[in-house]
Amino acid sequence: NPALKAQGKNPFTLTSKAGDMSKYQDFLSNETRYSRLARAFPERAKELFAKNQEAAEARYEHLTRLVELYK
């Protein structure tokens, strides 16, 4: 929000909390599209889910760095 900068506040705010990554795989397994993939191609799904979790963690880390950058 650029208007916050004029008020001397951080214009970039992150309102979401960090997710519980220990439950990330549980979340994926509750989604039909992912559970179907896991049933059809279990080894490939395991590899893709791990990569997906790494990407999600990296995206959140990037956003937290942006908050600090815009201070």
mmCIF file as Biopython writes it, N, C-alpha, C and O atoms, coordinates in Angstrom:
data_model
#
loop_
_atom_site.group_PDB
_atom_site.id
_atom_site.type_symbol
_atom_site.label_atom_id
_atom_site.label_alt_id
_atom_site.label_comp_id
_atom_site.label_asym_id
_atom_site.label_entity_id
_atom_site.label_seq_id
_atom_site.pdbx_PDB_ins_code
_atom_site.Cartn_x
_atom_site.Cartn_y
_atom_site.Cartn_z
_atom_site.occupancy
_atom_site.B_iso_or_equiv
_atom_site.auth_seq_id
_atom_site.auth_asym_id
_atom_site.pdbx_PDB_model_num
ATOM 1   N N  . ASN A ? 1  ? 0.848  -1.170  0.000   1.0 0.0 1  A 1 
ATOM 2   C CA . ASN A ? 1  ? 0.000  0.000   0.000   1.0 0.0 1  A 1 
ATOM 3   C C  . ASN A ? 1  ? 0.897  1.238   0.000   1.0 0.0 1  A 1 
ATOM 4   O O  . ASN A ? 1  ? 1.436  1.606   1.044   1.0 0.0 1  A 1 
ATOM 5   N N  . PRO A ? 2  ? 1.063  1.877   -1.144  1.0 0.0 2  A 1 
ATOM 6   C CA . PRO A ? 2  ? 1.939  3.049   -1.235  1.0 0.0 2  A 1 
ATOM 7   C C  . PRO A ? 2  ? 1.538  4.185   -0.304  1.0 0.0 2  A 1 
ATOM 8   O O  . PRO A ? 2  ? 2.393  4.970   0.105   1.0 0.0 2  A 1 
ATOM 9   N N  . ALA A ? 3  ? 0.258  4.289   0.039   1.0 0.0 3  A 1 
ATOM 10  C CA . ALA A ? 3  ? -0.180 5.365   0.923   1.0 0.0 3  A 1 
ATOM 11  C C  . ALA A ? 3  ? 0.453  5.255   2.308   1.0 0.0 3  A 1 
ATOM 12  O O  . ALA A ? 3  ? 0.632  6.266   2.987   1.0 0.0 3  A 1 
ATOM 13  N N  . LEU A ? 4  ? 0.787  4.053   2.727   1.0 0.0 4  A 1 
ATOM 14  C CA . LEU A ? 4  ? 1.420  3.880   4.039   1.0 0.0 4  A 1 
ATOM 15  C C  . LEU A ? 4  ? 2.810  4.501   4.080   1.0 0.0 4  A 1 
ATOM 16  O O  . LEU A ? 4  ? 3.246  4.978   5.128   1.0 0.0 4  A 1 
ATOM 17  N N  . LYS A ? 5  ? 3.505  4.498   2.955   1.0 0.0 5  A 1 
ATOM 18  C CA . LYS A ? 5  ? 4.851  5.081   2.921   1.0 0.0 5  A 1 
ATOM 19  C C  . LYS A ? 5  ? 4.797  6.568   3.241   1.0 0.0 5  A 1 
ATOM 20  O O  . LYS A ? 5  ? 5.680  7.089   3.922   1.0 0.0 5  A 1 
ATOM 21  N N  . ALA A ? 6  ? 3.777  7.246   2.759   1.0 0.0 6  A 1 
ATOM 22  C CA . ALA A ? 6  ? 3.613  8.669   3.043   1.0 0.0 6  A 1 
ATOM 23  C C  . ALA A ? 6  ? 3.378  8.918   4.524   1.0 0.0 6  A 1 
ATOM 24  O O  . ALA A ? 6  ? 3.671  10.003  5.028   1.0 0.0 6  A 1 
ATOM 25  N N  . GLN A ? 7  ? 2.855  7.928   5.219   1.0 0.0 7  A 1 
ATOM 26  C CA . GLN A ? 7  ? 2.610  8.041   6.655   1.0 0.0 7  A 1 
ATOM 27  C C  . GLN A ? 7  ? 3.815  7.584   7.473   1.0 0.0 7  A 1 
ATOM 28  O O  . GLN A ? 7  ? 3.770  7.571   8.703   1.0 0.0 7  A 1 
ATOM 29  N N  . GLY A ? 8  ? 4.893  7.210   6.782   1.0 0.0 8  A 1 
ATOM 30  C CA . GLY A ? 8  ? 6.085  6.739   7.483   1.0 0.0 8  A 1 
ATOM 31  C C  . GLY A ? 8  ? 5.997  5.288   7.905   1.0 0.0 8  A 1 
ATOM 32  O O  . GLY A ? 8  ? 6.783  4.828   8.734   1.0 0.0 8  A 1 
ATOM 33  N N  . LYS A ? 9  ? 5.048  4.567   7.342   1.0 0.0 9  A 1 
ATOM 34  C CA . LYS A ? 9  ? 4.871  3.157   7.681   1.0 0.0 9  A 1 
ATOM 35  C C  . LYS A ? 9  ? 5.372  2.277   6.541   1.0 0.0 9  A 1 
ATOM 36  O O  . LYS A ? 9  ? 5.591  2.748   5.425   1.0 0.0 9  A 1 
ATOM 37  N N  . ASN A ? 10 ? 5.546  1.013   6.834   1.0 0.0 10 A 1 
ATOM 38  C CA . ASN A ? 10 ? 6.000  0.058   5.839   1.0 0.0 10 A 1 
ATOM 39  C C  . ASN A ? 10 ? 4.885  -0.148  4.805   1.0 0.0 10 A 1 
ATOM 40  O O  . ASN A ? 10 ? 3.780  -0.544  5.175   1.0 0.0 10 A 1 
ATOM 41  N N  . PRO A ? 11 ? 5.156  0.118   3.493   1.0 0.0 11 A 1 
ATOM 42  C CA . PRO A ? 11 ? 4.117  -0.040  2.488   1.0 0.0 11 A 1 
ATOM 43  C C  . PRO A ? 11 ? 3.830  -1.504  2.126   1.0 0.0 11 A 1 
ATOM 44  O O  . PRO A ? 11 ? 2.812  -1.806  1.504   1.0 0.0 11 A 1 
ATOM 45  N N  . PHE A ? 12 ? 4.715  -2.389  2.512   1.0 0.0 12 A 1 
ATOM 46  C CA . PHE A ? 12 ? 4.513  -3.803  2.214   1.0 0.0 12 A 1 
ATOM 47  C C  . PHE A ? 12 ? 4.238  -4.540  3.517   1.0 0.0 12 A 1 
ATOM 48  O O  . PHE A ? 12 ? 5.106  -4.633  4.385   1.0 0.0 12 A 1 
ATOM 49  N N  . THR A ? 13 ? 3.033  -5.058  3.643   1.0 0.0 13 A 1 
ATOM 50  C CA . THR A ? 13 ? 2.694  -5.816  4.836   1.0 0.0 13 A 1 
ATOM 51  C C  . THR A ? 13 ? 2.325  -7.241  4.450   1.0 0.0 13 A 1 
ATOM 52  O O  . THR A ? 13 ? 1.675  -7.479  3.432   1.0 0.0 13 A 1 
ATOM 53  N N  . LEU A ? 14 ? 2.741  -8.151  5.257   1.0 0.0 14 A 1 
ATOM 54  C CA . LEU A ? 14 ? 2.445  -9.565  5.056   1.0 0.0 14 A 1 
ATOM 55  C C  . LEU A ? 14 ? 1.448  -9.956  6.134   1.0 0.0 14 A 1 
ATOM 56  O O  . LEU A ? 14 ? 1.790  -10.011 7.316   1.0 0.0 14 A 1 
ATOM 57  N N  . THR A ? 15 ? 0.226  -10.225 5.727   1.0 0.0 15 A 1 
ATOM 58  C CA . THR A ? 15 ? -0.828 -10.488 6.700   1.0 0.0 15 A 1 
ATOM 59  C C  . THR A ? 15 ? -1.007 -11.967 7.002   1.0 0.0 15 A 1 
ATOM 60  O O  . THR A ? 15 ? -1.668 -12.322 7.978   1.0 0.0 15 A 1 
ATOM 61  N N  . SER A ? 16 ? -0.428 -12.835 6.181   1.0 0.0 16 A 1 
ATOM 62  C CA . SER A ? 16 ? -0.587 -14.265 6.446   1.0 0.0 16 A 1 
ATOM 63  C C  . SER A ? 16 ? 0.534  -14.753 7.369   1.0 0.0 16 A 1 
ATOM 64  O O  . SER A ? 16 ? 1.655  -14.244 7.350   1.0 0.0 16 A 1 
ATOM 65  N N  . LYS A ? 17 ? 0.191  -15.742 8.160   1.0 0.0 17 A 1 
ATOM 66  C CA . LYS A ? 17 ? 1.167  -16.342 9.056   1.0 0.0 17 A 1 
ATOM 67  C C  . LYS A ? 17 ? 1.892  -17.469 8.331   1.0 0.0 17 A 1 
ATOM 68  O O  . LYS A ? 17 ? 1.408  -17.996 7.329   1.0 0.0 17 A 1 
ATOM 69  N N  . ALA A ? 18 ? 3.034  -17.820 8.843   1.0 0.0 18 A 1 
ATOM 70  C CA . ALA A ? 18 ? 3.754  -18.963 8.275   1.0 0.0 18 A 1 
ATOM 71  C C  . ALA A ? 18 ? 2.927  -20.217 8.525   1.0 0.0 18 A 1 
ATOM 72  O O  . ALA A ? 18 ? 2.405  -20.425 9.621   1.0 0.0 18 A 1 
ATOM 73  N N  . GLY A ? 19 ? 2.817  -21.041 7.501   1.0 0.0 19 A 1 
ATOM 74  C CA . GLY A ? 19 ? 2.052  -22.270 7.642   1.0 0.0 19 A 1 
ATOM 75  C C  . GLY A ? 19 ? 2.814  -23.318 8.431   1.0 0.0 19 A 1 
ATOM 76  O O  . GLY A ? 19 ? 4.035  -23.247 8.571   1.0 0.0 19 A 1 
ATOM 77  N N  . ASP A ? 20 ? 2.090  -24.275 8.934   1.0 0.0 20 A 1 
ATOM 78  C CA . ASP A ? 20 ? 2.701  -25.400 9.645   1.0 0.0 20 A 1 
ATOM 79  C C  . ASP A ? 20 ? 3.134  -26.413 8.589   1.0 0.0 20 A 1 
ATOM 80  O O  . ASP A ? 20 ? 2.340  -27.240 8.141   1.0 0.0 20 A 1 
ATOM 81  N N  . MET A ? 21 ? 4.396  -26.334 8.203   1.0 0.0 21 A 1 
ATOM 82  C CA . MET A ? 21 ? 4.879  -27.159 7.104   1.0 0.0 21 A 1 
ATOM 83  C C  . MET A ? 21 ? 4.919  -28.639 7.468   1.0 0.0 21 A 1 
ATOM 84  O O  . MET A ? 21 ? 5.046  -29.482 6.579   1.0 0.0 21 A 1 
ATOM 85  N N  . SER A ? 22 ? 4.816  -28.971 8.734   1.0 0.0 22 A 1 
ATOM 86  C CA . SER A ? 22 ? 4.771  -30.382 9.109   1.0 0.0 22 A 1 
ATOM 87  C C  . SER A ? 22 ? 3.439  -31.004 8.680   1.0 0.0 22 A 1 
ATOM 88  O O  . SER A ? 22 ? 3.318  -32.225 8.581   1.0 0.0 22 A 1 
ATOM 89  N N  . LYS A ? 23 ? 2.453  -30.159 8.429   1.0 0.0 23 A 1 
ATOM 90  C CA . LYS A ? 23 ? 1.132  -30.644 8.006   1.0 0.0 23 A 1 
ATOM 91  C C  . LYS A ? 23 ? 0.890  -30.419 6.511   1.0 0.0 23 A 1 
ATOM 92  O O  . LYS A ? 23 ? -0.213 -30.659 6.020   1.0 0.0 23 A 1 
ATOM 93  N N  . TYR A ? 24 ? 1.889  -29.969 5.804   1.0 0.0 24 A 1 
ATOM 94  C CA . TYR A ? 24 ? 1.734  -29.642 4.391   1.0 0.0 24 A 1 
ATOM 95  C C  . TYR A ? 24 ? 1.341  -30.871 3.576   1.0 0.0 24 A 1 
ATOM 96  O O  . TYR A ? 24 ? 0.432  -30.805 2.749   1.0 0.0 24 A 1 
ATOM 97  N N  . GLN A ? 25 ? 2.018  -31.979 3.805   1.0 0.0 25 A 1 
ATOM 98  C CA . GLN A ? 25 ? 1.716  -33.202 3.064   1.0 0.0 25 A 1 
ATOM 99  C C  . GLN A ? 25 ? 0.299  -33.684 3.379   1.0 0.0 25 A 1 
ATOM 100 O O  . GLN A ? 25 ? -0.376 -34.218 2.498   1.0 0.0 25 A 1 
ATOM 101 N N  . ASP A ? 26 ? -0.159 -33.506 4.613   1.0 0.0 26 A 1 
ATOM 102 C CA . ASP A ? 26 ? -1.536 -33.863 4.970   1.0 0.0 26 A 1 
ATOM 103 C C  . ASP A ? 26 ? -2.526 -33.014 4.177   1.0 0.0 26 A 1 
ATOM 104 O O  . ASP A ? 26 ? -3.544 -33.510 3.692   1.0 0.0 26 A 1 
ATOM 105 N N  . PHE A ? 27 ? -2.210 -31.735 4.058   1.0 0.0 27 A 1 
ATOM 106 C CA . PHE A ? 27 ? -3.069 -30.843 3.281   1.0 0.0 27 A 1 
ATOM 107 C C  . PHE A ? 27 ? -3.159 -31.329 1.833   1.0 0.0 27 A 1 
ATOM 108 O O  . PHE A ? 27 ? -4.250 -31.399 1.266   1.0 0.0 27 A 1 
ATOM 109 N N  . LEU A ? 28 ? -2.027 -31.662 1.244   1.0 0.0 28 A 1 
ATOM 110 C CA . LEU A ? 28 ? -2.026 -32.127 -0.140  1.0 0.0 28 A 1 
ATOM 111 C C  . LEU A ? 28 ? -2.822 -33.420 -0.297  1.0 0.0 28 A 1 
ATOM 112 O O  . LEU A ? 28 ? -3.547 -33.592 -1.277  1.0 0.0 28 A 1 
ATOM 113 N N  . SER A ? 29 ? -2.689 -34.313 0.653   1.0 0.0 29 A 1 
ATOM 114 C CA . SER A ? 29 ? -3.373 -35.597 0.535   1.0 0.0 29 A 1 
ATOM 115 C C  . SER A ? 29 ? -4.889 -35.460 0.667   1.0 0.0 29 A 1 
ATOM 116 O O  . SER A ? 29 ? -5.623 -36.360 0.260   1.0 0.0 29 A 1 
ATOM 117 N N  . ASN A ? 30 ? -5.367 -34.349 1.230   1.0 0.0 30 A 1 
ATOM 118 C CA . ASN A ? 30 ? -6.809 -34.119 1.337   1.0 0.0 30 A 1 
ATOM 119 C C  . ASN A ? 30 ? -7.406 -33.493 0.082   1.0 0.0 30 A 1 
ATOM 120 O O  . ASN A ? 30 ? -8.625 -33.376 -0.043  1.0 0.0 30 A 1 
ATOM 121 N N  . GLU A ? 31 ? -6.546 -33.095 -0.836  1.0 0.0 31 A 1 
ATOM 122 C CA . GLU A ? 31 ? -7.011 -32.536 -2.101  1.0 0.0 31 A 1 
ATOM 123 C C  . GLU A ? 31 ? -7.156 -33.669 -3.115  1.0 0.0 31 A 1 
ATOM 124 O O  . GLU A ? 31 ? -6.217 -34.437 -3.323  1.0 0.0 31 A 1 
ATOM 125 N N  . THR A ? 32 ? -8.304 -33.775 -3.735  1.0 0.0 32 A 1 
ATOM 126 C CA . THR A ? 32 ? -8.589 -34.868 -4.654  1.0 0.0 32 A 1 
ATOM 127 C C  . THR A ? 32 ? -7.557 -34.971 -5.773  1.0 0.0 32 A 1 
ATOM 128 O O  . THR A ? 32 ? -7.102 -36.068 -6.098  1.0 0.0 32 A 1 
ATOM 129 N N  . ARG A ? 33 ? -7.190 -33.849 -6.356  1.0 0.0 33 A 1 
ATOM 130 C CA . ARG A ? 33 ? -6.253 -33.883 -7.482  1.0 0.0 33 A 1 
ATOM 131 C C  . ARG A ? 33 ? -4.907 -34.446 -7.077  1.0 0.0 33 A 1 
ATOM 132 O O  . ARG A ? 33 ? -4.252 -35.125 -7.868  1.0 0.0 33 A 1 
ATOM 133 N N  . TYR A ? 34 ? -4.487 -34.170 -5.847  1.0 0.0 34 A 1 
ATOM 134 C CA . TYR A ? 34 ? -3.193 -34.674 -5.392  1.0 0.0 34 A 1 
ATOM 135 C C  . TYR A ? 34 ? -3.284 -36.127 -4.924  1.0 0.0 34 A 1 
ATOM 136 O O  . TYR A ? 34 ? -2.371 -36.918 -5.160  1.0 0.0 34 A 1 
ATOM 137 N N  . SER A ? 35 ? -4.378 -36.470 -4.266  1.0 0.0 35 A 1 
ATOM 138 C CA . SER A ? 35 ? -4.509 -37.857 -3.809  1.0 0.0 35 A 1 
ATOM 139 C C  . SER A ? 35 ? -4.648 -38.800 -5.002  1.0 0.0 35 A 1 
ATOM 140 O O  . SER A ? 35 ? -4.168 -39.933 -4.965  1.0 0.0 35 A 1 
ATOM 141 N N  . ARG A ? 36 ? -5.295 -38.332 -6.040  1.0 0.0 36 A 1 
ATOM 142 C CA . ARG A ? 36 ? -5.409 -39.153 -7.256  1.0 0.0 36 A 1 
ATOM 143 C C  . ARG A ? 36 ? -4.035 -39.361 -7.894  1.0 0.0 36 A 1 
ATOM 144 O O  . ARG A ? 36 ? -3.714 -40.465 -8.334  1.0 0.0 36 A 1 
ATOM 145 N N  . LEU A ? 37 ? -3.251 -38.334 -7.943  1.0 0.0 37 A 1 
ATOM 146 C CA . LEU A ? 37 ? -1.888 -38.444 -8.467  1.0 0.0 37 A 1 
ATOM 147 C C  . LEU A ? 37 ? -1.069 -39.427 -7.628  1.0 0.0 37 A 1 
ATOM 148 O O  . LEU A ? 37 ? -0.322 -40.241 -8.170  1.0 0.0 37 A 1 
ATOM 149 N N  . ALA A ? 38 ? -1.213 -39.347 -6.315  1.0 0.0 38 A 1 
ATOM 150 C CA . ALA A ? 38 ? -0.462 -40.236 -5.418  1.0 0.0 38 A 1 
ATOM 151 C C  . ALA A ? 38 ? -0.861 -41.698 -5.602  1.0 0.0 38 A 1 
ATOM 152 O O  . ALA A ? 38 ? -0.025 -42.593 -5.483  1.0 0.0 38 A 1 
ATOM 153 N N  . ARG A ? 39 ? -2.128 -41.934 -5.891  1.0 0.0 39 A 1 
ATOM 154 C CA . ARG A ? 39 ? -2.563 -43.316 -6.141  1.0 0.0 39 A 1 
ATOM 155 C C  . ARG A ? 39 ? -2.056 -43.834 -7.478  1.0 0.0 39 A 1 
ATOM 156 O O  . ARG A ? 39 ? -1.666 -44.997 -7.586  1.0 0.0 39 A 1 
ATOM 157 N N  . ALA A ? 40 ? -2.058 -42.982 -8.495  1.0 0.0 40 A 1 
ATOM 158 C CA . ALA A ? 40 ? -1.655 -43.406 -9.832  1.0 0.0 40 A 1 
ATOM 159 C C  . ALA A ? 40 ? -0.139 -43.530 -9.974  1.0 0.0 40 A 1 
ATOM 160 O O  . ALA A ? 40 ? 0.355  -44.464 -10.606 1.0 0.0 40 A 1 
ATOM 161 N N  . PHE A ? 41 ? 0.590  -42.592 -9.388  1.0 0.0 41 A 1 
ATOM 162 C CA . PHE A ? 41 ? 2.048  -42.551 -9.525  1.0 0.0 41 A 1 
ATOM 163 C C  . PHE A ? 41 ? 2.680  -42.219 -8.174  1.0 0.0 41 A 1 
ATOM 164 O O  . PHE A ? 41 ? 3.148  -41.097 -7.977  1.0 0.0 41 A 1 
ATOM 165 N N  . PRO A ? 42 ? 2.703  -43.168 -7.245  1.0 0.0 42 A 1 
ATOM 166 C CA . PRO A ? 42 ? 3.131  -42.862 -5.872  1.0 0.0 42 A 1 
ATOM 167 C C  . PRO A ? 42 ? 4.554  -42.301 -5.752  1.0 0.0 42 A 1 
ATOM 168 O O  . PRO A ? 42 ? 4.781  -41.358 -4.994  1.0 0.0 42 A 1 
ATOM 169 N N  . GLU A ? 43 ? 5.496  -42.864 -6.480  1.0 0.0 43 A 1 
ATOM 170 C CA . GLU A ? 43 ? 6.878  -42.378 -6.361  1.0 0.0 43 A 1 
ATOM 171 C C  . GLU A ? 43 ? 7.031  -40.982 -6.958  1.0 0.0 43 A 1 
ATOM 172 O O  . GLU A ? 43 ? 7.683  -40.115 -6.377  1.0 0.0 43 A 1 
ATOM 173 N N  . ARG A ? 44 ? 6.433  -40.781 -8.107  1.0 0.0 44 A 1 
ATOM 174 C CA . ARG A ? 44 ? 6.498  -39.465 -8.751  1.0 0.0 44 A 1 
ATOM 175 C C  . ARG A ? 44 ? 5.781  -38.421 -7.904  1.0 0.0 44 A 1 
ATOM 176 O O  . ARG A ? 44 ? 6.256  -37.293 -7.765  1.0 0.0 44 A 1 
ATOM 177 N N  . ALA A ? 45 ? 4.648  -38.795 -7.344  1.0 0.0 45 A 1 
ATOM 178 C CA . ALA A ? 45 ? 3.893  -37.871 -6.507  1.0 0.0 45 A 1 
ATOM 179 C C  . ALA A ? 45 ? 4.709  -37.461 -5.281  1.0 0.0 45 A 1 
ATOM 180 O O  . ALA A ? 45 ? 4.721  -36.289 -4.903  1.0 0.0 45 A 1 
ATOM 181 N N  . LYS A ? 46 ? 5.381  -38.414 -4.671  1.0 0.0 46 A 1 
ATOM 182 C CA . LYS A ? 46 ? 6.201  -38.109 -3.491  1.0 0.0 46 A 1 
ATOM 183 C C  . LYS A ? 46 ? 7.277  -37.081 -3.841  1.0 0.0 46 A 1 
ATOM 184 O O  . LYS A ? 46 ? 7.526  -36.147 -3.079  1.0 0.0 46 A 1 
ATOM 185 N N  . GLU A ? 47 ? 7.902  -37.261 -4.986  1.0 0.0 47 A 1 
ATOM 186 C CA . GLU A ? 47 ? 8.941  -36.338 -5.438  1.0 0.0 47 A 1 
ATOM 187 C C  . GLU A ? 47 ? 8.354  -34.954 -5.722  1.0 0.0 47 A 1 
ATOM 188 O O  . GLU A ? 47 ? 8.921  -33.938 -5.319  1.0 0.0 47 A 1 
ATOM 189 N N  . LEU A ? 48 ? 7.228  -34.922 -6.408  1.0 0.0 48 A 1 
ATOM 190 C CA . LEU A ? 48 ? 6.592  -33.648 -6.735  1.0 0.0 48 A 1 
ATOM 191 C C  . LEU A ? 48 ? 6.083  -32.923 -5.494  1.0 0.0 48 A 1 
ATOM 192 O O  . LEU A ? 48 ? 6.190  -31.700 -5.400  1.0 0.0 48 A 1 
ATOM 193 N N  . PHE A ? 49 ? 5.533  -33.668 -4.549  1.0 0.0 49 A 1 
ATOM 194 C CA . PHE A ? 49 ? 5.043  -33.052 -3.318  1.0 0.0 49 A 1 
ATOM 195 C C  . PHE A ? 49 ? 6.193  -32.430 -2.523  1.0 0.0 49 A 1 
ATOM 196 O O  . PHE A ? 49 ? 6.043  -31.350 -1.951  1.0 0.0 49 A 1 
ATOM 197 N N  . ALA A ? 50 ? 7.326  -33.105 -2.488  1.0 0.0 50 A 1 
ATOM 198 C CA . ALA A ? 50 ? 8.495  -32.560 -1.778  1.0 0.0 50 A 1 
ATOM 199 C C  . ALA A ? 50 ? 8.967  -31.273 -2.443  1.0 0.0 50 A 1 
ATOM 200 O O  . ALA A ? 50 ? 9.290  -30.301 -1.760  1.0 0.0 50 A 1 
ATOM 201 N N  . LYS A ? 51 ? 9.008  -31.264 -3.766  1.0 0.0 51 A 1 
ATOM 202 C CA . LYS A ? 51 ? 9.416  -30.055 -4.492  1.0 0.0 51 A 1 
ATOM 203 C C  . LYS A ? 51 ? 8.418  -28.931 -4.262  1.0 0.0 51 A 1 
ATOM 204 O O  . LYS A ? 51 ? 8.803  -27.771 -4.113  1.0 0.0 51 A 1 
ATOM 205 N N  . ASN A ? 52 ? 7.145  -29.273 -4.235  1.0 0.0 52 A 1 
ATOM 206 C CA . ASN A ? 52 ? 6.106  -28.289 -4.002  1.0 0.0 52 A 1 
ATOM 207 C C  . ASN A ? 52 ? 6.243  -27.658 -2.623  1.0 0.0 52 A 1 
ATOM 208 O O  . ASN A ? 52 ? 6.079  -26.448 -2.465  1.0 0.0 52 A 1 
ATOM 209 N N  . GLN A ? 53 ? 6.543  -28.485 -1.629  1.0 0.0 53 A 1 
ATOM 210 C CA . GLN A ? 53 ? 6.718  -27.973 -0.273  1.0 0.0 53 A 1 
ATOM 211 C C  . GLN A ? 53 ? 7.931  -27.051 -0.205  1.0 0.0 53 A 1 
ATOM 212 O O  . GLN A ? 53 ? 7.871  -25.996 0.426   1.0 0.0 53 A 1 
ATOM 213 N N  . GLU A ? 54 ? 9.021  -27.435 -0.843  1.0 0.0 54 A 1 
ATOM 214 C CA . GLU A ? 54 ? 10.209 -26.576 -0.875  1.0 0.0 54 A 1 
ATOM 215 C C  . GLU A ? 54 ? 9.892  -25.236 -1.523  1.0 0.0 54 A 1 
ATOM 216 O O  . GLU A ? 54 ? 10.321 -24.192 -1.034  1.0 0.0 54 A 1 
ATOM 217 N N  . ALA A ? 55 ? 9.145  -25.261 -2.616  1.0 0.0 55 A 1 
ATOM 218 C CA . ALA A ? 55 ? 8.784  -24.023 -3.313  1.0 0.0 55 A 1 
ATOM 219 C C  . ALA A ? 55 ? 7.895  -23.145 -2.437  1.0 0.0 55 A 1 
ATOM 220 O O  . ALA A ? 55 ? 8.065  -21.926 -2.413  1.0 0.0 55 A 1 
ATOM 221 N N  . ALA A ? 56 ? 6.958  -23.745 -1.723  1.0 0.0 56 A 1 
ATOM 222 C CA . ALA A ? 56 ? 6.075  -22.977 -0.843  1.0 0.0 56 A 1 
ATOM 223 C C  . ALA A ? 56 ? 6.875  -22.322 0.285   1.0 0.0 56 A 1 
ATOM 224 O O  . ALA A ? 56 ? 6.642  -21.164 0.631   1.0 0.0 56 A 1 
ATOM 225 N N  . GLU A ? 57 ? 7.800  -23.061 0.842   1.0 0.0 57 A 1 
ATOM 226 C CA . GLU A ? 57 ? 8.647  -22.494 1.900   1.0 0.0 57 A 1 
ATOM 227 C C  . GLU A ? 57 ? 9.493  -21.356 1.358   1.0 0.0 57 A 1 
ATOM 228 O O  . GLU A ? 57 ? 9.656  -20.335 2.025   1.0 0.0 57 A 1 
ATOM 229 N N  . ALA A ? 58 ? 10.034 -21.517 0.156   1.0 0.0 58 A 1 
ATOM 230 C CA . ALA A ? 58 ? 10.868 -20.481 -0.458  1.0 0.0 58 A 1 
ATOM 231 C C  . ALA A ? 58 ? 10.045 -19.226 -0.766  1.0 0.0 58 A 1 
ATOM 232 O O  . ALA A ? 58 ? 10.522 -18.107 -0.574  1.0 0.0 58 A 1 
ATOM 233 N N  . ARG A ? 59 ? 8.820  -19.408 -1.239  1.0 0.0 59 A 1 
ATOM 234 C CA . ARG A ? 59 ? 7.960  -18.247 -1.533  1.0 0.0 59 A 1 
ATOM 235 C C  . ARG A ? 59 ? 7.665  -17.458 -0.264  1.0 0.0 59 A 1 
ATOM 236 O O  . ARG A ? 59 ? 7.713  -16.228 -0.269  1.0 0.0 59 A 1 
ATOM 237 N N  . TYR A ? 60 ? 7.363  -18.158 0.815   1.0 0.0 60 A 1 
ATOM 238 C CA . TYR A ? 60 ? 7.052  -17.447 2.053   1.0 0.0 60 A 1 
ATOM 239 C C  . TYR A ? 60 ? 8.306  -16.734 2.587   1.0 0.0 60 A 1 
ATOM 240 O O  . TYR A ? 60 ? 8.223  -15.606 3.073   1.0 0.0 60 A 1 
ATOM 241 N N  . GLU A ? 61 ? 9.430  -17.380 2.496   1.0 0.0 61 A 1 
ATOM 242 C CA . GLU A ? 61 ? 10.686 -16.752 2.930   1.0 0.0 61 A 1 
ATOM 243 C C  . GLU A ? 61 ? 10.964 -15.499 2.105   1.0 0.0 61 A 1 
ATOM 244 O O  . GLU A ? 61 ? 11.401 -14.483 2.644   1.0 0.0 61 A 1 
ATOM 245 N N  . HIS A ? 62 ? 10.716 -15.570 0.821   1.0 0.0 62 A 1 
ATOM 246 C CA . HIS A ? 62 ? 10.909 -14.408 -0.055  1.0 0.0 62 A 1 
ATOM 247 C C  . HIS A ? 62 ? 10.002 -13.253 0.376   1.0 0.0 62 A 1 
ATOM 248 O O  . HIS A ? 62 ? 10.435 -12.102 0.423   1.0 0.0 62 A 1 
ATOM 249 N N  . LEU A ? 63 ? 8.755  -13.562 0.688   1.0 0.0 63 A 1 
ATOM 250 C CA . LEU A ? 63 ? 7.827  -12.519 1.123   1.0 0.0 63 A 1 
ATOM 251 C C  . LEU A ? 63 ? 8.258  -11.890 2.435   1.0 0.0 63 A 1 
ATOM 252 O O  . LEU A ? 63 ? 8.126  -10.679 2.612   1.0 0.0 63 A 1 
ATOM 253 N N  . THR A ? 64 ? 8.771  -12.691 3.357   1.0 0.0 64 A 1 
ATOM 254 C CA . THR A ? 64 ? 9.230  -12.119 4.629   1.0 0.0 64 A 1 
ATOM 255 C C  . THR A ? 64 ? 10.451 -11.233 4.413   1.0 0.0 64 A 1 
ATOM 256 O O  . THR A ? 64 ? 10.628 -10.235 5.112   1.0 0.0 64 A 1 
ATOM 257 N N  . ARG A ? 65 ? 11.289 -11.591 3.452   1.0 0.0 65 A 1 
ATOM 258 C CA . ARG A ? 65 ? 12.445 -10.719 3.133   1.0 0.0 65 A 1 
ATOM 259 C C  . ARG A ? 65 ? 11.979 -9.414  2.511   1.0 0.0 65 A 1 
ATOM 260 O O  . ARG A ? 65 ? 12.581 -8.368  2.752   1.0 0.0 65 A 1 
ATOM 261 N N  . LEU A ? 66 ? 10.910 -9.456  1.709   1.0 0.0 66 A 1 
ATOM 262 C CA . LEU A ? 66 ? 10.374 -8.233  1.126   1.0 0.0 66 A 1 
ATOM 263 C C  . LEU A ? 66 ? 9.857  -7.283  2.189   1.0 0.0 66 A 1 
ATOM 264 O O  . LEU A ? 66 ? 10.007 -6.067  2.067   1.0 0.0 66 A 1 
ATOM 265 N N  . VAL A ? 67 ? 9.253  -7.827  3.223   1.0 0.0 67 A 1 
ATOM 266 C CA . VAL A ? 67 ? 8.771  -6.960  4.322   1.0 0.0 67 A 1 
ATOM 267 C C  . VAL A ? 67 ? 9.939  -6.185  4.896   1.0 0.0 67 A 1 
ATOM 268 O O  . VAL A ? 67 ? 9.831  -4.983  5.141   1.0 0.0 67 A 1 
ATOM 269 N N  . GLU A ? 68 ? 11.056 -6.866  5.111   1.0 0.0 68 A 1 
ATOM 270 C CA . GLU A ? 68 ? 12.235 -6.190  5.665   1.0 0.0 68 A 1 
ATOM 271 C C  . GLU A ? 68 ? 12.820 -5.195  4.675   1.0 0.0 68 A 1 
ATOM 272 O O  . GLU A ? 68 ? 13.297 -4.133  5.074   1.0 0.0 68 A 1 
ATOM 273 N N  . LEU A ? 69 ? 12.790 -5.521  3.409   1.0 0.0 69 A 1 
ATOM 274 C CA . LEU A ? 69 ? 13.343 -4.646  2.375   1.0 0.0 69 A 1 
ATOM 275 C C  . LEU A ? 69 ? 12.606 -3.327  2.301   1.0 0.0 69 A 1 
ATOM 276 O O  . LEU A ? 69 ? 13.220 -2.279  2.103   1.0 0.0 69 A 1 
ATOM 277 N N  . TYR A ? 70 ? 11.311 -3.371  2.457   1.0 0.0 70 A 1 
ATOM 278 C CA . TYR A ? 70 ? 10.497 -2.162  2.304   1.0 0.0 70 A 1 
ATOM 279 C C  . TYR A ? 70 ? 10.413 -1.321  3.564   1.0 0.0 70 A 1 
ATOM 280 O O  . TYR A ? 70 ? 9.764  -0.276  3.545   1.0 0.0 70 A 1 
ATOM 281 N N  . LYS A ? 71 ? 11.034 -1.725  4.648   1.0 0.0 71 A 1 
ATOM 282 C CA . LYS A ? 71 ? 10.998 -0.921  5.878   1.0 0.0 71 A 1 
ATOM 283 C C  . LYS A ? 71 ? 11.714 0.385   5.679   1.0 0.0 71 A 1 
ATOM 284 O O  . LYS A ? 71 ? 11.789 1.195   6.603   1.0 0.0 71 A 1 
#
